[in-house]
Amino acid sequence: MENTAKPKKILRFVLSALIVAGSLYLLQRLLMPKYVDGIVEGAFVAEYYREEKDHDVIFIGDCEVYENFSPVKLWEEYGINSYIRGSAEQYIWQSYYLLEDTLRYETPDVVVFNIQSLQFNESQNEAYNRMSIEGMKWSPAKVGAILASMKEEEHFLDYVFPLLRYHTRWSGLSATDFEYLFKTKRVSHNGYYMRVDVRPAENVPEGRPLGDYSFGDKAWEYLDKMDALCREKGVELLLIKAPSLYPYWYPQWEEQVEAYAEEHGRRYLNFLELGAETGIDYTTDTYDAGLHMNLSGAEKLSVWLGRYLQEEFALTDRRGEAALAAEWEEKISAYNAEIEQQYQLYGLERKEEEP
């Protein structure tokens, strides 16, 4: 009897453990934010893993990349296959680890990094940390991102088991949490967040004087690490400053980035100084008074940047690749469908493109 009772006890224990683990997993999936409406930026990082990994250009950075550049336009105009690994207020150490994570899957020709985040030397907000990190797949890169990002009051285990962080979210549950329990809809276009509405930039405030304009040691450390990683992998690193009028970009910050680019032999583009070339019009090309570009602004920037990428980095036009072109046809269809939806949503008329 003892010989048969012992295996049965073990089996019951294993089954009980599996039931408990499964229940906790389902509970965690239910309580975690889904980011499919409202604040959708938290979904961007995870969407990358659903893509074929064969990109020519990878963008890394905060909202100044995912709202200001259109991968669809880069493909339509130049046959450049690109993806934006952006997230809200993405700090430079998170950009580095997202780059490290990306290079586990593919080796692009060019990485485009927006340098706005150099102004931060420490994480400012747990919510932004989570929108950048939780969507990452588990790897040493994700562990590094967590350790580099955690504020004093945060705990590593809360990232390992998000249920510990979201267990009080019961009152905020909606039908969306159940609908997207296991699979979420796409909310970006290769990482691009679309807005078609218009709010002109008016009375943009000047920056307040700072006591110290120097970027912090941690920020420089991770820019150095990004530069070194790209050199190790044979990837070109292009530094950019998007044409966002606010937050204010100080001349003293510009001088430091220019000096860094020259010292390290990296190209640097400040789009705030390229308005005549790109054709950006702050009365028509921004949806939030100059913080970010709307669709027309993002497409103008993409047309200019695509030409620059093709000329300076000798990128190949890949529109002749049948399988890739077929994938992009589907993406373009979804892109155009959302344009129509947004024009209807905001009660706007779509202007015909000039020949």
C-alpha positions as CSV (number, residue, x, y, z in Angstrom):
1,M,0.0,0.0,0.0
2,E,2.8,2.4,0.9
3,N,4.4,1.8,-2.5
4,T,1.3,3.0,-4.4
5,A,0.3,5.8,-1.9
6,K,3.5,7.7,-2.2
7,P,3.4,8.2,-6.1
8,K,-0.3,9.3,-5.7
9,K,0.6,11.9,-3.2
10,I,3.4,13.2,-5.4
11,L,1.0,13.3,-8.4
12,R,-1.6,15.2,-6.3
13,F,1.0,17.6,-5.2
14,V,2.2,18.2,-8.8
15,L,-1.3,18.7,-10.1
16,S,-2.1,21.1,-7.3
17,A,1.0,23.1,-7.9
18,L,0.2,23.3,-11.7
19,I,-3.4,24.4,-10.9
20,V,-2.1,27.1,-8.5
21,A,0.6,28.3,-11.0
22,G,-1.9,28.3,-13.9
23,S,-4.4,30.3,-11.9
24,L,-1.8,32.8,-10.8
25,Y,-0.7,33.2,-14.4
26,L,-4.2,33.8,-15.7
27,L,-4.8,36.3,-12.8
28,Q,-1.6,38.1,-13.7
29,R,-2.5,38.2,-17.4
30,L,-5.9,39.6,-16.5
31,L,-4.6,42.3,-14.2
32,M,-1.7,43.6,-16.3
33,P,-2.5,46.7,-18.4
34,K,-3.3,45.8,-22.1
35,Y,-2.5,49.2,-23.7
36,V,-4.9,48.7,-26.6
37,D,-6.8,51.9,-26.1
38,G,-6.1,55.1,-24.3
39,I,-2.4,54.9,-23.4
40,V,-1.3,52.6,-26.1
41,E,2.4,53.4,-25.8
42,G,2.9,50.6,-23.4
43,A,2.3,48.0,-26.2
44,F,5.0,49.2,-28.6
45,V,8.0,47.3,-27.2
46,A,6.2,43.9,-27.3
47,E,4.9,44.4,-30.8
48,Y,8.5,44.1,-32.2
49,Y,8.6,40.4,-31.4
50,R,5.8,39.7,-33.8
51,E,7.8,41.0,-36.8
52,E,10.1,39.3,-39.2
53,K,13.6,40.3,-38.1
54,D,15.3,41.6,-41.3
55,H,15.3,45.4,-40.9
56,D,17.8,47.8,-42.6
57,V,17.2,50.5,-40.0
58,I,16.2,50.4,-36.4
59,F,15.1,53.5,-34.6
60,I,15.6,53.7,-30.8
61,G,14.3,56.3,-28.4
62,D,11.3,58.0,-26.9
63,C,8.2,59.7,-28.3
64,E,10.4,61.9,-30.5
65,V,11.0,58.8,-32.7
66,Y,7.8,56.9,-32.6
67,E,5.6,59.9,-33.3
68,N,7.9,61.7,-35.8
69,F,9.0,59.1,-38.3
70,S,6.9,56.7,-40.5
71,P,8.4,53.4,-41.5
72,V,5.7,53.0,-44.1
73,K,6.8,56.2,-45.9
74,L,10.5,55.0,-45.8
75,W,9.4,51.8,-47.5
76,E,7.1,53.5,-50.1
77,E,9.6,56.1,-51.1
78,Y,12.9,54.2,-50.8
79,G,12.3,50.5,-50.2
80,I,13.9,50.9,-46.7
81,N,12.7,48.2,-44.3
82,S,12.7,49.8,-40.8
83,Y,11.2,49.5,-37.3
84,I,10.9,51.9,-34.4
85,R,11.7,50.4,-31.0
86,G,10.3,53.4,-29.1
87,S,8.5,53.8,-25.8
88,A,7.2,56.7,-23.7
89,E,10.0,58.7,-22.1
90,Q,12.5,56.0,-22.9
91,Y,15.6,56.7,-20.9
92,I,19.0,56.2,-22.5
93,W,19.9,53.1,-20.5
94,Q,16.6,51.5,-21.6
95,S,17.5,52.5,-25.2
96,Y,20.8,50.7,-24.8
97,Y,19.2,47.5,-23.5
98,L,16.5,47.6,-26.2
99,L,19.3,47.9,-28.7
100,E,21.1,45.0,-27.1
101,D,17.9,43.0,-27.2
102,T,17.3,43.9,-30.8
103,L,20.8,42.7,-31.8
104,R,20.0,39.3,-30.4
105,Y,17.6,38.9,-33.4
106,E,19.0,40.9,-36.2
107,T,21.8,43.2,-37.3
108,P,20.5,46.3,-39.1
109,D,22.7,48.5,-41.3
110,V,21.9,51.6,-39.3
111,V,20.6,52.4,-35.8
112,V,19.0,55.8,-35.4
113,F,19.1,57.1,-31.9
114,N,17.3,60.3,-30.7
115,I,19.4,62.0,-28.1
116,Q,16.7,63.9,-26.2
117,S,16.9,61.4,-23.3
118,L,20.5,62.5,-22.5
119,Q,19.0,65.1,-20.2
120,F,18.0,62.4,-17.7
121,N,20.6,60.8,-15.4
122,E,18.0,58.8,-13.4
123,S,14.6,57.3,-14.1
124,Q,11.8,59.8,-13.4
125,N,8.7,57.7,-13.2
126,E,7.9,54.0,-12.5
127,A,5.0,54.0,-15.1
128,Y,7.4,55.0,-17.8
129,N,9.9,52.3,-16.7
130,R,7.2,49.7,-17.0
131,M,6.0,50.8,-20.4
132,S,9.6,50.5,-21.7
133,I,10.5,47.2,-19.9
134,E,7.5,45.0,-19.3
135,G,7.1,44.3,-23.0
136,M,10.6,43.0,-23.4
137,K,11.1,39.2,-23.6
138,W,13.2,37.8,-20.8
139,S,16.9,37.9,-21.5
140,P,20.1,39.4,-19.9
141,A,19.1,42.6,-21.7
142,K,15.8,42.8,-19.9
143,V,17.5,42.1,-16.5
144,G,20.0,44.8,-17.2
145,A,17.2,47.3,-18.2
146,I,15.4,46.6,-14.9
147,L,18.4,47.0,-12.7
148,A,19.5,50.2,-14.5
149,S,16.0,51.7,-14.4
150,M,14.5,50.8,-10.9
151,K,13.7,53.7,-8.7
152,E,14.5,53.4,-5.0
153,E,11.0,52.3,-4.1
154,E,10.8,49.7,-6.9
155,H,11.5,45.9,-6.5
156,F,13.1,43.5,-9.0
157,L,10.5,40.8,-8.1
158,D,7.7,43.1,-9.1
159,Y,9.0,42.9,-12.7
160,V,9.5,39.2,-12.5
161,F,6.0,38.7,-11.2
162,P,3.9,41.7,-12.3
163,L,1.0,40.3,-10.3
164,L,2.8,41.7,-7.2
165,R,2.5,45.2,-8.7
166,Y,-1.0,45.0,-10.3
167,H,-2.8,42.9,-7.7
168,T,-4.9,46.0,-6.7
169,R,-6.1,46.7,-10.2
170,W,-9.4,44.9,-9.8
171,S,-11.5,48.1,-9.8
172,G,-9.9,49.2,-13.1
173,L,-10.8,46.1,-15.1
174,S,-12.8,46.5,-18.2
175,A,-14.1,44.4,-21.0
176,T,-10.9,45.1,-22.8
177,D,-8.9,43.2,-20.2
178,F,-10.9,40.0,-20.9
179,E,-11.0,40.5,-24.7
180,Y,-7.2,40.8,-24.9
181,L,-6.3,38.4,-22.2
182,F,-3.9,36.4,-24.4
183,K,-3.5,38.3,-27.7
184,T,-3.6,42.0,-28.3
185,K,-4.3,43.9,-31.4
186,R,-1.6,46.0,-33.1
187,V,-1.6,49.6,-32.1
188,S,1.4,50.9,-34.1
189,H,2.7,50.7,-37.6
190,N,6.2,49.2,-37.3
191,G,6.5,51.2,-34.0
192,Y,5.0,54.4,-35.5
193,Y,2.1,56.1,-33.5
194,M,-0.2,57.9,-35.9
195,R,-2.1,61.1,-35.4
196,V,-3.7,63.1,-38.2
197,D,-5.2,66.0,-36.2
198,V,-3.7,69.5,-36.2
199,R,-2.8,71.8,-33.4
200,P,-0.4,74.6,-34.5
201,A,2.6,75.5,-32.4
202,E,1.9,78.9,-30.9
203,N,3.6,80.8,-28.0
204,V,6.2,78.0,-27.4
205,P,8.0,78.8,-24.1
206,E,11.7,79.4,-24.0
207,G,13.7,77.1,-21.7
208,R,14.3,78.2,-18.1
209,P,18.0,78.8,-17.2
210,L,19.6,75.8,-15.7
211,G,22.2,75.7,-12.9
212,D,24.2,73.1,-14.8
213,Y,23.9,72.2,-18.5
214,S,26.2,69.2,-18.3
215,F,24.7,65.8,-19.1
216,G,25.1,63.2,-16.3
217,D,27.7,60.5,-16.0
218,K,25.2,57.7,-16.3
219,A,23.7,59.2,-19.5
220,W,27.2,59.5,-21.1
221,E,28.1,56.0,-19.9
222,Y,25.1,54.5,-21.8
223,L,25.7,56.5,-24.9
224,D,29.3,55.2,-24.9
225,K,28.0,51.7,-24.4
226,M,25.6,52.1,-27.4
227,D,28.4,53.5,-29.6
228,A,30.7,50.5,-28.6
229,L,28.0,47.9,-29.2
230,C,27.3,49.3,-32.6
231,R,31.0,49.2,-33.5
232,E,31.3,45.6,-32.2
233,K,28.3,44.5,-34.4
234,G,29.4,46.6,-37.4
235,V,26.3,48.8,-37.3
236,E,26.3,52.5,-38.2
237,L,25.0,54.7,-35.4
238,L,23.2,57.9,-36.5
239,L,22.4,60.4,-33.7
240,I,19.4,62.7,-34.3
241,K,17.5,65.4,-32.5
242,A,13.9,65.4,-33.6
243,P,12.2,68.7,-34.5
244,S,10.1,68.9,-31.3
245,L,9.9,72.4,-30.0
246,Y,9.2,71.4,-26.5
247,P,10.8,70.2,-24.2
248,Y,13.3,72.9,-24.9
249,W,16.6,71.9,-26.4
250,Y,19.4,74.1,-25.0
251,P,22.3,75.4,-27.1
252,Q,24.6,74.1,-24.4
253,W,23.2,70.6,-24.8
254,E,23.6,70.9,-28.6
255,E,27.3,71.8,-28.2
256,Q,27.9,68.7,-26.1
257,V,26.2,66.3,-28.6
258,E,28.1,67.9,-31.6
259,A,31.4,67.5,-29.8
260,Y,30.6,63.9,-28.9
261,A,29.6,63.1,-32.5
262,E,32.8,64.6,-33.9
263,E,35.0,62.9,-31.3
264,H,33.5,59.5,-32.0
265,G,33.1,59.9,-35.8
266,R,29.3,59.7,-35.8
267,R,26.9,61.6,-37.9
268,Y,24.5,63.9,-36.1
269,L,21.3,65.5,-37.4
270,N,19.5,68.2,-35.6
271,F,16.1,68.5,-37.3
272,L,15.4,71.7,-35.4
273,E,17.9,73.3,-37.7
274,L,16.7,71.5,-40.9
275,G,13.3,73.1,-41.2
276,A,13.9,74.6,-44.7
277,E,15.2,71.2,-46.0
278,T,12.5,69.0,-44.5
279,G,9.6,71.5,-45.2
280,I,8.2,71.1,-41.7
281,D,5.4,73.7,-41.1
282,Y,4.6,74.1,-37.4
283,T,1.1,75.5,-38.3
284,T,0.1,72.3,-40.1
285,D,2.5,69.5,-39.2
286,T,2.0,69.0,-35.4
287,Y,-1.0,67.8,-33.5
288,D,0.0,69.0,-30.0
289,A,1.5,72.5,-30.5
290,G,5.0,71.5,-31.5
291,L,5.7,68.6,-29.1
292,H,5.3,65.9,-31.8
293,M,4.6,65.7,-35.5
294,N,1.3,64.6,-36.9
295,L,1.0,62.4,-40.0
296,S,2.0,65.1,-42.5
297,G,5.0,66.1,-40.4
298,A,6.1,62.5,-39.8
299,E,5.9,61.7,-43.5
300,K,7.9,64.9,-44.5
301,L,10.6,64.0,-42.1
302,S,10.7,60.4,-43.3
303,V,11.0,61.5,-47.0
304,W,14.0,63.7,-46.1
305,L,15.6,61.1,-43.7
306,G,15.1,58.2,-46.2
307,R,17.0,60.1,-48.9
308,Y,19.8,60.9,-46.4
309,L,20.0,57.2,-45.2
310,Q,20.1,56.0,-48.8
311,E,22.8,58.4,-49.9
312,E,25.0,58.4,-46.8
313,F,24.8,54.7,-45.9
314,A,24.2,53.2,-49.3
315,L,21.1,51.4,-48.3
316,T,19.5,49.1,-51.0
317,D,16.1,49.7,-52.3
318,R,14.3,46.4,-51.4
319,R,11.0,46.9,-53.1
320,G,11.9,44.3,-55.6
321,E,12.0,41.5,-53.0
322,A,8.7,39.8,-53.6
323,A,8.1,38.3,-50.1
324,L,9.0,41.5,-48.3
325,A,7.0,43.6,-50.7
326,A,4.0,41.4,-50.0
327,E,4.4,42.0,-46.3
328,W,4.6,45.7,-46.8
329,E,1.4,45.7,-48.9
330,E,-0.5,44.4,-45.9
331,K,1.2,47.0,-43.7
332,I,0.4,49.8,-46.1
333,S,-3.3,48.7,-46.3
334,A,-3.6,48.8,-42.5
335,Y,-1.8,52.2,-42.4
336,N,-4.2,53.7,-45.0
337,A,-7.2,52.2,-43.2
338,E,-6.2,54.0,-40.0
339,I,-5.6,57.2,-41.8
340,E,-9.2,57.1,-43.0
341,Q,-10.5,56.1,-39.5
342,Q,-8.7,59.0,-37.9
343,Y,-9.8,61.6,-40.5
344,Q,-13.4,60.5,-39.7
345,L,-12.7,60.5,-36.0
346,Y,-11.5,64.1,-36.1
347,G,-13.9,65.3,-38.7
348,L,-11.2,66.2,-41.2
349,E,-10.9,66.1,-44.9
350,R,-8.0,64.3,-46.4
351,K,-6.1,66.5,-48.9
352,E,-5.0,64.9,-52.1
353,E,-1.2,64.4,-52.4
354,E,0.5,66.6,-55.0
355,P,1.9,64.7,-58.0
